[in-house]
């Protein structure tokens, strides 16, 4: 079964960066940066907000970012609380990721 990253439309996903000082993940692609803010408490990461520059919307960057973040959450053995509507919508489309819910 294809992963969320493979379904996003990108053939070469860009790596995400975790800026722990700002509590946000970032994805740089095609000269723009999409980011997601979060709060970490113990083993639970609350995904608060996803932002893509207006000029870059509709190109799948936010989906790539969410997929990368969920991969990182899984790698770290964390659970998530999706407060961001975009993340919630992604999870609704990808039930294979729902095991990450706190």
N, CA, C and O atoms as a Tinker XYZ file with bonds, in Angstrom:
   408  protein
     1  N      0.843000   -1.187000    0.000000    73     2
     2  CA     0.000000    0.000000    0.000000    64     1     3
     3  C      0.886000    1.248000    0.000000    63     2     4     5
     4  O      1.825000    1.321000    0.793000    81     3
     5  N      0.621000    2.217000   -0.852000    73     3     6
     6  CA     1.443000    3.418000   -0.892000    64     5     7
     7  C      1.330000    4.191000    0.411000    63     6     8     9
     8  O      0.278000    4.217000    1.049000    81     7
     9  N      2.426000    4.816000    0.788000    73     7    10
    10  CA     2.392000    5.647000    1.984000    64     9    11
    11  C      1.789000    6.996000    1.640000    63    10    12    13
    12  O      1.581000    7.326000    0.472000    81    11
    13  N      1.514000    7.764000    2.676000    73    11    14
    14  CA     0.969000    9.100000    2.472000    64    13    15
    15  C      1.923000    9.938000    1.617000    63    14    16    17
    16  O      1.481000   10.704000    0.761000    81    15
    17  N      3.217000    9.794000    1.846000    73    15    18
    18  CA     4.203000   10.555000    1.083000    64    17    19
    19  C      4.114000   10.208000   -0.400000    63    18    20    21
    20  O      4.182000   11.104000   -1.242000    81    19
    21  N      3.965000    8.949000   -0.734000    73    19    22
    22  CA     3.914000    8.541000   -2.127000    64    21    23
    23  C      2.640000    9.027000   -2.805000    63    22    24    25
    24  O      2.631000    9.239000   -4.017000    81    23
    25  N      1.575000    9.204000   -2.052000    73    23    26
    26  CA     0.314000    9.647000   -2.638000    64    25    27
    27  C      0.244000   11.155000   -2.823000    63    26    28    29
    28  O     -0.659000   11.646000   -3.500000    81    27
    29  N      1.179000   11.902000   -2.235000    73    27    30
    30  CA     1.072000   13.356000   -2.252000    64    29    31
    31  C      1.326000   13.970000   -3.620000    63    30    32    33
    32  O      1.066000   15.156000   -3.823000    81    31
    33  N      1.834000   13.177000   -4.565000    73    31    34
    34  CA     2.064000   13.706000   -5.899000    64    33    35
    35  C      3.517000   14.044000   -6.148000    63    34    36    37
    36  O      3.889000   14.348000   -7.281000    81    35
    37  N      4.342000   14.000000   -5.131000    73    35    38
    38  CA     5.755000   14.292000   -5.297000    64    37    39
    39  C      6.524000   12.992000   -5.488000    63    38    40    41
    40  O      6.274000   12.006000   -4.796000    81    39
    41  N      7.450000   12.997000   -6.418000    73    39    42
    42  CA     8.242000   11.796000   -6.624000    64    41    43
    43  C      9.508000   11.816000   -5.780000    63    42    44    45
    44  O     10.039000   10.755000   -5.451000    81    43
    45  N     10.005000   12.997000   -5.420000    73    43    46
    46  CA    11.189000   13.102000   -4.588000    64    45    47
    47  C     10.863000   14.004000   -3.400000    63    46    48    49
    48  O     10.943000   15.228000   -3.508000    81    47
    49  N     10.498000   13.409000   -2.277000    73    47    50
    50  CA    10.143000   14.226000   -1.131000    64    49    51
    51  C     11.343000   14.982000   -0.580000    63    50    52    53
    52  O     12.451000   14.448000   -0.532000    81    51
    53  N     11.125000   16.214000   -0.170000    73    51    54
    54  CA    12.173000   16.990000    0.479000    64    53    55
    55  C     12.187000   16.650000    1.949000    63    54    56    57
    56  O     11.139000   16.395000    2.543000    81    55
    57  N     13.372000   16.645000    2.544000    73    55    58
    58  CA    13.426000   16.343000    3.971000    64    57    59
    59  C     12.859000   17.493000    4.799000    63    58    60    61
    60  O     12.939000   18.660000    4.414000    81    59
    61  N     12.291000   17.137000    5.931000    73    59    62
    62  CA    11.795000   18.161000    6.839000    64    61    63
    63  C     12.882000   18.478000    7.853000    63    62    64    65
    64  O     13.773000   17.666000    8.107000    81    63
    65  N     12.795000   19.663000    8.423000    73    63    66
    66  CA    13.714000   20.077000    9.485000    64    65    67
    67  C     12.889000   20.344000   10.734000    63    66    68    69
    68  O     11.798000   20.910000   10.660000    81    67
    69  N     13.417000   19.935000   11.879000    73    67    70
    70  CA    12.756000   20.193000   13.154000    64    69    71
    71  C     13.526000   21.292000   13.861000    63    70    72    73
    72  O     14.657000   21.083000   14.299000    81    71
    73  N     12.916000   22.463000   13.974000    73    71    74
    74  CA    13.503000   23.564000   14.721000    64    73    75
    75  C     12.919000   23.501000   16.126000    63    74    76    77
    76  O     11.835000   24.027000   16.380000    81    75
    77  N     13.639000   22.859000   17.030000    73    75    78
    78  CA    13.122000   22.652000   18.387000    64    77    79
    79  C     13.033000   23.955000   19.173000    63    78    80    81
    80  O     12.225000   24.061000   20.095000    81    79
    81  N     13.845000   24.943000   18.827000    73    79    82
    82  CA    13.791000   26.235000   19.508000    64    81    83
    83  C     12.460000   26.929000   19.227000    63    82    84    85
    84  O     11.857000   27.509000   20.130000    81    83
    85  N     12.001000   26.868000   17.972000    73    83    86
    86  CA    10.727000   27.488000   17.584000    64    85    87
    87  C      9.556000   26.520000   17.659000    63    86    88    89
    88  O      8.413000   26.918000   17.438000    81    87
    89  N      9.824000   25.251000   17.968000    73    87    90
    90  CA     8.792000   24.205000   17.998000    64    89    91
    91  C      8.021000   24.164000   16.683000    63    90    92    93
    92  O      6.797000   24.283000   16.643000    81    91
    93  N      8.787000   23.991000   15.617000    73    91    94
    94  CA     8.139000   23.865000   14.315000    64    93    95
    95  C      8.988000   23.047000   13.364000    63    94    96    97
    96  O     10.218000   23.084000   13.394000    81    95
    97  N      8.289000   22.308000   12.521000    73    95    98
    98  CA     8.914000   21.576000   11.434000    64    97    99
    99  C      8.825000   22.451000   10.191000    63    98   100   101
   100  O      7.873000   23.214000   10.030000    81    99
   101  N      9.815000   22.340000    9.316000    73    99   102
   102  CA     9.806000   23.126000    8.080000    64   101   103
   103  C     10.182000   22.247000    6.901000    63   102   104   105
   104  O     10.945000   21.290000    7.030000    81   103
   105  N      9.636000   22.589000    5.769000    73   103   106
   106  CA     9.936000   21.934000    4.504000    64   105   107
   107  C     10.272000   23.025000    3.497000    63   106   108   109
   108  O      9.452000   23.903000    3.229000    81   107
   109  N     11.467000   22.968000    2.945000    73   107   110
   110  CA    11.885000   23.916000    1.909000    64   109   111
   111  C     11.737000   23.247000    0.557000    63   110   112   113
   112  O     12.283000   22.166000    0.333000    81   111
   113  N     11.005000   23.880000   -0.341000    73   111   114
   114  CA    10.793000   23.322000   -1.677000    64   113   115
   115  C     10.532000   24.451000   -2.664000    63   114   116   117
   116  O      9.723000   25.344000   -2.412000    81   115
   117  N     11.222000   24.393000   -3.771000    73   115   118
   118  CA    11.024000   25.358000   -4.870000    64   117   119
   119  C     11.075000   26.803000   -4.387000    63   118   120   121
   120  O     10.288000   27.638000   -4.833000    81   119
   121  N     11.996000   27.095000   -3.480000    73   119   122
   122  CA    12.206000   28.460000   -3.026000    64   121   123
   123  C     11.230000   28.966000   -1.977000    63   122   124   125
   124  O     11.260000   30.148000   -1.633000    81   123
   125  N     10.372000   28.108000   -1.466000    73   123   126
   126  CA     9.433000   28.514000   -0.412000    64   125   127
   127  C      9.586000   27.567000    0.787000    63   126   128   129
   128  O     10.136000   26.472000    0.673000    81   127
   129  N      9.089000   28.021000    1.918000    73   127   130
   130  CA     9.135000   27.204000    3.121000    64   129   131
   131  C      7.726000   27.049000    3.683000    63   130   132   133
   132  O      7.045000   28.032000    3.974000    81   131
   133  N      7.308000   25.810000    3.828000    73   131   134
   134  CA     6.060000   25.487000    4.522000    64   133   135
   135  C      6.468000   25.045000    5.922000    63   134   136   137
   136  O      7.526000   24.443000    6.104000    81   135
   137  N      5.623000   25.345000    6.914000    73   135   138
   138  CA     5.988000   24.939000    8.266000    64   137   139
   139  C      4.768000   24.476000    9.057000    63   138   140   141
   140  O      3.624000   24.777000    8.716000    81   139
   141  N      5.054000   23.734000   10.121000    73   139   142
   142  CA     4.027000   23.256000   11.036000    64   141   143
   143  C      4.507000   23.501000   12.457000    63   142   144   145
   144  O      5.600000   23.078000   12.833000    81   143
   145  N      3.690000   24.183000   13.242000    73   143   146
   146  CA     4.035000   24.408000   14.636000    64   145   147
   147  C      3.499000   23.261000   15.481000    63   146   148   149
   148  O      2.510000   22.617000   15.134000    81   147
   149  N      4.177000   23.023000   16.597000    73   147   150
   150  CA     3.771000   21.928000   17.471000    64   149   151
   151  C      4.110000   22.244000   18.922000    63   150   152   153
   152  O      4.878000   23.161000   19.217000    81   151
   153  N      3.517000   21.462000   19.819000    73   151   154
   154  CA     3.861000   21.475000   21.244000    64   153   155
   155  C      4.151000   20.033000   21.629000    63   154   156   157
   156  O      3.398000   19.122000   21.282000    81   155
   157  N      5.235000   19.837000   22.338000    73   155   158
   158  CA     5.616000   18.498000   22.767000    64   157   159
   159  C      5.498000   18.422000   24.282000    63   158   160   161
   160  O      6.090000   19.227000   25.002000    81   159
   161  N      4.731000   17.450000   24.757000    73   159   162
   162  CA     4.575000   17.206000   26.189000    64   161   163
   163  C      4.710000   15.704000   26.417000    63   162   164   165
   164  O      3.805000   14.936000   26.091000    81   163
   165  N      5.828000   15.297000   26.970000    73   163   166
   166  CA     6.074000   13.873000   27.157000    64   165   167
   167  C      6.178000   13.177000   25.816000    63   166   168   169
   168  O      6.998000   13.550000   24.978000    81   167
   169  N      5.348000   12.168000   25.613000    73   167   170
   170  CA     5.338000   11.400000   24.360000    64   169   171
   171  C      4.238000   11.837000   23.408000    63   170   172   173
   172  O      3.925000   11.121000   22.456000    81   171
   173  N      3.647000   13.002000   23.650000    73   171   174
   174  CA     2.538000   13.469000   22.812000    64   173   175
   175  C      2.916000   14.800000   22.165000    63   174   176   177
   176  O      3.293000   15.757000   22.842000    81   175
   177  N      2.804000   14.834000   20.842000    73   175   178
   178  CA     3.062000   16.050000   20.085000    64   177   179
   179  C      1.728000   16.582000   19.565000    63   178   180   181
   180  O      1.029000   15.911000   18.806000    81   179
   181  N      1.394000   17.791000   19.985000    73   179   182
   182  CA     0.192000   18.452000   19.489000    64   181   183
   183  C      0.572000   19.238000   18.244000    63   182   184   185
   184  O      1.392000   20.154000   18.311000    81   183
   185  N     -0.018000   18.885000   17.113000    73   183   186
   186  CA     0.253000   19.551000   15.842000    64   185   187
   187  C     -0.729000   20.711000   15.718000    63   186   188   189
   188  O     -1.920000   20.513000   15.479000    81   187
   189  N     -0.211000   21.917000   15.885000    73   187   190
   190  CA    -1.057000   23.086000   16.068000    64   189   191
   191  C     -1.483000   23.782000   14.778000    63   190   192   193
   192  O     -2.659000   24.103000   14.610000    81   191
   193  N     -0.542000   24.019000   13.867000    73   191   194
   194  CA    -0.863000   24.847000   12.695000    64   193   195
   195  C      0.093000   24.520000   11.551000    63   194   196   197
   196  O      1.293000   24.345000   11.765000    81   195
   197  N     -0.440000   24.439000   10.352000    73   195   198
   198  CA     0.363000   24.239000    9.145000    64   197   199
   199  C      0.176000   25.470000    8.261000    63   198   200   201
   200  O     -0.941000   25.944000    8.055000    81   199
   201  N      1.290000   25.971000    7.749000    73   199   202
   202  CA     1.246000   27.185000    6.930000    64   201   203
   203  C      2.096000   26.988000    5.673000    63   202   204   205
   204  O      3.240000   26.538000    5.738000    81   203
   205  N      1.507000   27.336000    4.537000    73   203   206
   206  CA     2.207000   27.344000    3.258000    64   205   207
   207  C      2.039000   28.738000    2.669000    63   206   208   209
   208  O      0.931000   29.273000    2.697000    81   207
   209  N      3.106000   29.351000    2.133000    73   207   210
   210  CA     2.949000   30.663000    1.510000    64   209   211
   211  C      1.844000   30.627000    0.444000    63   210   212   213
   212  O      1.703000   29.640000   -0.278000    81   211
   213  N      1.087000   31.682000    0.358000    73   211   214
   214  CA    -0.059000   31.744000   -0.555000    64   213   215
   215  C      0.344000   31.381000   -1.986000    63   214   216   217
   216  O     -0.365000   30.630000   -2.655000    81   215
   217  N      1.454000   31.899000   -2.449000    73   215   218
   218  CA     1.882000   31.654000   -3.833000    64   217   219
   219  C      2.232000   30.190000   -4.083000    63   218   220   221
   220  O      2.293000   29.764000   -5.236000    81   219
   221  N      2.463000   29.410000   -3.018000    73   219   222
   222  CA     2.875000   28.011000   -3.180000    64   221   223
   223  C      1.759000   27.022000   -2.886000    63   222   224   225
   224  O      1.978000   25.813000   -2.952000    81   223
   225  N      0.588000   27.501000   -2.568000    73   223   226
   226  CA    -0.509000   26.597000   -2.215000    64   225   227
   227  C     -0.985000   25.818000   -3.433000    63   226   228   229
   228  O     -0.909000   26.293000   -4.567000    81   227
   229  N     -1.474000   24.619000   -3.175000    73   227   230
   230  CA    -2.004000   23.777000   -4.232000    64   229   231
   231  C     -0.953000   22.933000   -4.934000    63   230   232   233
   232  O     -1.258000   22.260000   -5.918000    81   231
   233  N      0.277000   22.958000   -4.443000    73   231   234
   234  CA     1.346000   22.189000   -5.074000    64   233   235
   235  C      1.788000   20.986000   -4.238000    63   234   236   237
   236  O      2.761000   20.315000   -4.582000    81   235
   237  N      1.084000   20.718000   -3.153000    73   235   238
   238  CA     1.363000   19.526000   -2.359000    64   237   239
   239  C      2.421000   19.681000   -1.286000    63   238   240   241
   240  O      2.788000   18.701000   -0.638000    81   239
   241  N      2.924000   20.900000   -1.083000    73   239   242
   242  CA     3.972000   21.085000   -0.084000    64   241   243
   243  C      3.479000   20.792000    1.330000    63   242   244   245
   244  O      4.187000   20.157000    2.112000    81   243
   245  N      2.286000   21.242000    1.663000    73   243   246
   246  CA     1.748000   20.989000    3.003000    64   245   247
   247  C      1.533000   19.494000    3.225000    63   246   248   249
   248  O      1.782000   18.987000    4.319000    81   247
   249  N      1.077000   18.790000    2.201000    73   247   250
   250  CA     0.899000   17.336000    2.318000    64   249   251
   251  C      2.234000   16.635000    2.517000    63   250   252   253
   252  O      2.335000   15.701000    3.312000    81   251
   253  N      3.265000   17.082000    1.794000    73   251   254
   254  CA     4.603000   16.517000    1.980000    64   253   255
   255  C      5.099000   16.771000    3.399000    63   254   256   257
   256  O      5.702000   15.900000    4.025000    81   255
   257  N      4.839000   17.968000    3.891000    73   255   258
   258  CA     5.251000   18.323000    5.247000    64   257   259
   259  C      4.555000   17.438000    6.270000    63   258   260   261
   260  O      5.205000   16.895000    7.164000    81   259
   261  N      3.251000   17.290000    6.149000    73   259   262
   262  CA     2.496000   16.445000    7.082000    64   261   263
   263  C      3.020000   15.013000    7.038000    63   262   264   265
   264  O      3.225000   14.391000    8.081000    81   263
   265  N      3.235000   14.491000    5.834000    73   263   266
   266  CA     3.743000   13.127000    5.704000    64   265   267
   267  C      5.104000   12.977000    6.377000    63   266   268   269
   268  O      5.357000   11.991000    7.069000    81   267
   269  N      5.971000   13.955000    6.170000    73   267   270
   270  CA     7.291000   13.913000    6.794000    64   269   271
   271  C      7.224000   13.994000    8.307000    63   270   272   273
   272  O      7.956000   13.301000    9.013000    81   271
   273  N      6.336000   14.847000    8.796000    73   271   274
   274  CA     6.165000   14.974000   10.250000    64   273   275
   275  C      5.628000   13.670000   10.828000    63   274   276   277
   276  O      6.118000   13.202000   11.856000    81   275
   277  N      4.634000   13.083000   10.186000    73   275   278
   278  CA     4.079000   11.831000   10.694000    64   277   279
   279  C      5.123000   10.718000   10.665000    63   278   280   281
   280  O      5.164000    9.889000   11.573000    81   279
   281  N      5.957000   10.690000    9.645000    73   279   282
   282  CA     7.050000    9.715000    9.603000    64   281   283
   283  C      8.009000    9.934000   10.777000    63   282   284   285
   284  O      8.459000    8.978000   11.408000    81   283
   285  N      8.311000   11.195000   11.057000    73   283   286
   286  CA     9.220000   11.515000   12.160000    64   285   287
   287  C      8.594000   11.176000   13.510000    63   286   288   289
   288  O      9.271000   10.656000   14.397000    81   287
   289  N      7.313000   11.467000   13.666000    73   287   290
   290  CA     6.597000   11.113000   14.897000    64   289   291
   291  C      6.651000    9.611000   15.111000    63   290   292   293
   292  O      6.920000    9.145000   16.218000    81   291
   293  N      6.401000    8.869000   14.077000    73   291   294
   294  CA     6.447000    7.401000   14.165000    64   293   295
   295  C      7.856000    6.926000   14.517000    63   294   296   297
   296  O      8.026000    6.045000   15.359000    81   295
   297  N      8.861000    7.509000   13.872000    73   295   298
   298  CA    10.250000    7.129000   14.130000    64   297   299
   299  C     10.626000    7.375000   15.595000    63   298   300   301
   300  O     11.369000    6.594000   16.190000    81   299
   301  N     10.109000    8.461000   16.168000    73   299   302
   302  CA    10.428000    8.806000   17.561000    64   301   303
   303  C      9.565000    8.059000   18.576000    63   302   304   305
   304  O      9.811000    8.139000   19.780000    81   303
   305  N      8.554000    7.333000   18.092000    73   303   306
   306  CA     7.693000    6.596000   19.010000    64   305   307
   307  C      6.719000    7.480000   19.768000    63   306   308   309
   308  O      6.339000    7.171000   20.897000    81   307
   309  N      6.313000    8.589000   19.139000    73   307   310
   310  CA     5.394000    9.534000   19.761000    64   309   311
   311  C      3.963000    9.299000   19.296000    63   310   312   313
   312  O      3.712000    8.519000   18.377000    81   311
   313  N      3.040000    9.981000   19.941000    73   311   314
   314  CA     1.643000   10.039000   19.528000    64   313   315
   315  C      1.326000   11.497000   19.208000    63   314   316   317
   316  O      2.062000   12.400000   19.607000    81   315
   317  N      0.227000   11.722000   18.488000    73   315   318
   318  CA    -0.130000   13.092000   18.111000    64   317   319
   319  C     -1.545000   13.452000   18.548000    63   318   320   321
   320  O     -2.416000   12.599000   18.724000    81   319
   321  N     -1.726000   14.754000   18.712000    73   319   322
   322  CA    -3.051000   15.352000   18.864000    64   321   323
   323  C     -3.143000   16.371000   17.731000    63   322   324   325
   324  O     -2.460000   17.393000   17.774000    81   323
   325  N     -3.975000   16.115000   16.716000    73   323   326
   326  CA    -4.066000   17.040000   15.581000    64   325   327
   327  C     -5.030000   18.196000   15.859000    63   326   328   329
   328  O     -6.246000   18.023000   15.775000    81   327
   329  N     -4.505000   19.345000   16.180000    73   327   330
   330  CA    -5.324000   20.558000   16.352000    64   329   331
   331  C     -5.442000   21.333000   15.044000    63   330   332   333
   332  O     -6.349000   22.147000   14.876000    81   331
   333  N     -4.534000   21.077000   14.138000    73   331   334
   334  CA    -4.536000   21.738000   12.837000    64   333   335
   335  C     -5.581000   21.084000   11.933000    63   334   336   337
   336  O     -5.562000   19.866000   11.752000    81   335
   337  N     -6.484000   21.870000   11.369000    73   335   338
   338  CA    -7.499000   21.296000   10.472000    64   337   339
   339  C     -6.903000   20.585000    9.261000    63   338   340   341
   340  O     -7.466000   19.594000    8.795000    81   339
   341  N     -5.784000   21.066000    8.745000    73   339   342
   342  CA    -5.174000   20.417000    7.589000    64   341   343
   343  C     -4.654000   19.029000    7.965000    63   342   344   345
   344  O     -4.831000   18.076000    7.207000    81   343
   345  N     -4.025000   18.912000    9.113000    73   343   346
   346  CA    -3.540000   17.608000    9.576000    64   345   347
   347  C     -4.724000   16.671000    9.790000    63   346   348   349
   348  O     -4.671000   15.505000    9.400000    81   347
   349  N     -5.786000   17.172000   10.402000    73   347   350
   350  CA    -6.993000   16.355000   10.618000    64   349   351
   351  C     -7.551000   15.852000    9.300000    63   350   352   353
   352  O     -7.958000   14.695000    9.195000    81   351
   353  N     -7.571000   16.719000    8.288000    73   351   354
   354  CA    -8.070000   16.315000    6.962000    64   353   355
   355  C     -7.176000   15.242000    6.345000    63   354   356   357
   356  O     -7.675000   14.300000    5.729000    81   355
   357  N     -5.866000   15.376000    6.504000    73   355   358
   358  CA    -4.940000   14.357000    5.993000    64   357   359
   359  C     -5.180000   13.017000    6.674000    63   358   360   361
   360  O     -5.188000   11.975000    6.018000    81   359
   361  N     -5.373000   13.042000    7.977000    73   359   362
   362  CA    -5.614000   11.801000    8.708000    64   361   363
   363  C     -6.935000   11.160000    8.285000    63   362   364   365
   364  O     -7.047000    9.935000    8.255000    81   363
   365  N     -7.928000   11.976000    7.960000    73   363   366
   366  CA    -9.206000   11.440000    7.498000    64   365   367
   367  C     -9.040000   10.699000    6.166000    63   366   368   369
   368  O     -9.741000    9.723000    5.900000    81   367
   369  N     -8.108000   11.169000    5.336000    73   367   370
   370  CA    -7.859000   10.539000    4.036000    64   369   371
   371  C     -6.894000    9.356000    4.126000    63   370   372   373
   372  O     -6.800000    8.556000    3.195000    81   371
   373  N     -6.188000    9.247000    5.235000    73   371   374
   374  CA    -5.150000    8.224000    5.375000    64   373   375
   375  C     -5.314000    7.477000    6.695000    63   374   376   377
   376  O     -4.588000    7.732000    7.656000    81   375
   377  N     -6.276000    6.551000    6.734000    73   375   378
   378  CA    -6.523000    5.814000    7.982000    64   377   379
   379  C     -5.311000    5.009000    8.467000    63   378   380   381
   380  O     -5.243000    4.652000    9.643000    81   379
   381  N     -4.362000    4.722000    7.582000    73   379   382
   382  CA    -3.169000    3.974000    7.989000    64   381   383
   383  C     -2.295000    4.769000    8.960000    63   382   384   385
   384  O     -1.386000    4.212000    9.575000    81   383
   385  N     -2.568000    6.063000    9.097000    73   383   386
   386  CA    -1.790000    6.909000   10.014000    64   385   387
   387  C     -2.500000    7.132000   11.349000    63   386   388   389
   388  O     -1.924000    7.727000   12.261000    81   387
   389  N     -3.722000    6.670000   11.473000    73   387   390
   390  CA    -4.509000    6.952000   12.681000    64   389   391
   391  C     -3.975000    6.277000   13.937000    63   390   392   393
   392  O     -4.348000    6.652000   15.049000    81   391
   393  N     -3.107000    5.287000   13.769000    73   391   394
   394  CA    -2.518000    4.658000   14.950000    64   393   395
   395  C     -1.621000    5.626000   15.725000    63   394   396   397
   396  O     -1.244000    5.343000   16.862000    81   395
   397  N     -1.280000    6.759000   15.119000    73   395   398
   398  CA    -0.465000    7.756000   15.775000    64   397   399
   399  C     -1.253000    8.657000   16.733000    63   398   400   401
   400  O     -0.666000    9.403000   17.518000    81   399
   401  N     -2.582000    8.578000   16.661000    73   399   402
   402  CA    -3.414000    9.431000   17.507000    64   401   403
   403  C     -3.269000    9.073000   18.976000    63   402   404   405
   404  O     -3.256000    7.901000   19.352000    81   403
   405  N     -3.161000   10.114000   19.799000    73   403   406
   406  CA    -3.062000    9.924000   21.245000    64   405   407
   407  C     -4.415000    9.616000   21.826000    63   406   408
   408  O     -4.538000    9.423000   23.035000    81   407
